[in-house]
């Protein structure tokens, strides 16, 4: 039942990300709910609990995007692995450490997109991406994360209560 509920969470997050979340965009930037979920899994579970969901949601995003395959998979898997490893070295509780984690994850995710677009795809990304859109993307993720973390903690608490023998 646990994995079924986690799969439902992923389906809901990706559905929200691709449909109604665009209504709340700020200068064309929307928060990345999948990235926030990967950081949540990385901080709350084991290293495989961070890298595994990162890989799964990255492949799903790449499959649905129609763009370059592997960009989201690469960034989300690395973010999940890195932060699940880092959480064992640092004390990660509270809004401020989570905000720092999410800001770093957002910047890394944006830079992977930027450099893969510029190098592999030989595409052009507006120079304002790095100094205008990326900071807004990071701040937006940091602002959405506490509500999402609290909701996911409540769901996981309910799951633990109802799935134990």
N, C-alpha and C positions, 0 to 999 in steps of 0.2 A: 504494500500500500504506500510505503514511503516513496519509492521510486515513481509510482504512478502520480502521486501528488506533486513531486518535483517536476515531472514531465508536464503536468498541467500548468505549473507555474511558468515554465519556459514557454509553453504555447501562448499563455496569456501575455507574458512580457513581449514576445515577438509580435503578437497581434496588436497590442497597444502601441508598440514602437512604430509599426508600419501603417497604422490607420489613424486613430484619433490623437495621438501625441503630437502630430504635426500642427494641430490647432494651437498648441502652446509653444510654438517655436519663437525664438528670440533672434531676430536678424538672420533667419534661416537655419538656426542651430537648435537642435533638440537634444535632450539628454539621452544617453545610451543606457537603457534599462538592462540590457544584456551584460554590459560591462560592470554595472553596479552589482548584478547578481553573481557574476564571476568573482568579484572582489569579496562579496559576502561569503561565498562558498570557500574561498581561499582562506579567509580569516577564521571562519567557524569550524572548518573540518580539517582533515589531514591533508598532506601535500597532494595526494591523489584526488582528494575532494576539491582541490582548486584547479589542478591541471586537467582533470577529466571533464568537469563541466565547461571549462574554457575551450577545450577541444571540441566538445559536442556542440556548444552554442556557436562557436566560430565556424564550424563546418556548415551548420544550419544557416547562419547569416550569409556565408559565401554562396551557398546554393541558391538562396532567395534573392541575392543582390543582382545577379546578372553581370557583375563586374569581374575583376581579376580574382580567380579562385586562390585562396590561401592567405590573403591579407588578414582577414578577420581570424582565421584559424591560427595563424602564426601569433598575432598580437594577443588574442584572448588566452591561448594556451600558455604563452610566456608570462603573461600577467598573473594567471592563476597559479602557476608554478612558483614564480618569484615571490608573490605575496604570501603564499602558504609556507614557503621556506622562511621568509623574513619574520612571520608572526611568532615563530619559535624563538627568535632572538630578541624581540622587543615586546614590551607590554602594550597590547593593543586593546584598549577599552575606552569607550567614550567617544564623543562626537569629534573632538579635535584630531586625535590620531587617525580615526577613520576618514576624516576629511583630507588629511595629508595623504593617506594611502590612495584615496580616490582621485585626488588632484594629480598625483604622480602617474597613476594608471591611465587617466584620461590624456595626459600629455604624451605618454608613451604610445597609446593607441592612435592618437592623432599624428604623431611623428611617423609611425609605421605606414599609415595611409599616405601621408605626404611624400615620403621618400620612395615608396613603392610606385606611386603614381608618377613621380618625376623620373625615376630611373628605369623601371621595368616597362611601364606603359608609354614612356616618352611623352606623357601628357603634360598639360600645363595647369598648374594650380595657381590661383591668384596669390601674389606675395602677401596679401593681407591675411591669408589663412593662418600664418604663424603668429602674427602679433594681434589679430583681431578675433578671428573665429575660434582658435584653439584655447585662448584664455576664457572665452565665454562658455565654450563646451565644458571645460574643466570646472568652472564655477557652477554651472547648471547641474552637472553631475553631483558635485559636493552638496548642493542645496537639496536635491531630491533624495540623496542617499539615506539620511537619518530616518525619514518616514518609511522608506522601503526596507531598511534594516529592521526597524521596529515591527513592521508588518510580517516580515519573514521570520523574525524571532517568535512572534505569536503563533504563526503557522507551524513552525518546528516544535514549539512547546505543546501545541495541540496534538501533533503527530506522535510525539513521544508518549504522551498520556494515553492515546488511543491505540497504539500499536504494540505496547508491551504486554506480554502474557500475564 
